[in-house]
């Protein structure tokens, strides 16, 4: 898990999750109220996904958050 702040100063946690067919996603969970968001990752395994997240700068996390979409809460999450 990675914690960072968006352009407006709001704190977010970024964690690796997965969807059906083994698709790895980066889940963005806001501190306090707000909508959880997701971004599909290039990684094909959980290990690769965790390494990808660890290598991201805060600026890159903010970019991925900006390109993310709402997360469907019915989707399986494995954090």
N, C-alpha and C positions, 0 to 999 in steps of 0.2 A: 504494500500500500504506500502511496505517496500523497502527501498533503501539499497544497499550493494555494495561492490566491489568484483570483481572476483579475482582469483589468480594473474592476470596480472595488477590489479589496475583499471580496467575499471569499471565505475559505472553502475549499473543496477537497475531498478525498478521492483519489483515483485508484481503483482496484481492478484486477484481472477477473473476468468472468467468462462464461462461455454460453453459446446458444446451440441449437440443434446442429447436427452434422459436424460437431467439433470446432465450429467457428469461434475464435477467440475475440473477445470484446474488452474494451477499456470502459469501465463504468465510472461515471462521475457522480459523486454523492455530495450535495451541498450541506454545509453546516447549518443546522436549524431548518427552517422551512424552505421548501423548494423542490423542484422536479429532478429526479435522477435521470441522467442522460447516458448515452452510450456512443461509442465509436468503434467500428470494426478494425481489428488489428491485422497486420501483415503476417504475424506469427501463426504457425500451424500447430504448435504444441504449447502446453501450459508453461513448460520451462522456457521456451523461446519468448513467450508473452511476458513472463516476469522479467526476463533479461531486457526486453524491449522497453518496458516501463522504467526499469532502473536506469537505463541509458538516456531517457528523455530529460531535457532541460525544463525548467519552469516555463520558459517561453514556448517550448514545443507542447507542453501540457495545455497551456492556454490556447494554442492554435487548434489542438485536437478538440478541446471543449467547444470552441467556436464553431467547429464543423460537425459537432455531435448532433444526435437526434434524440427525442424522448425515448426512454427505456420502457418497454412493455413489461409491466410487473408480473405478467403471467409467464414470461420467459424464465427458464431455469437459470439460477445464479449459483455459482460455486466460487466463493471468494477466498 
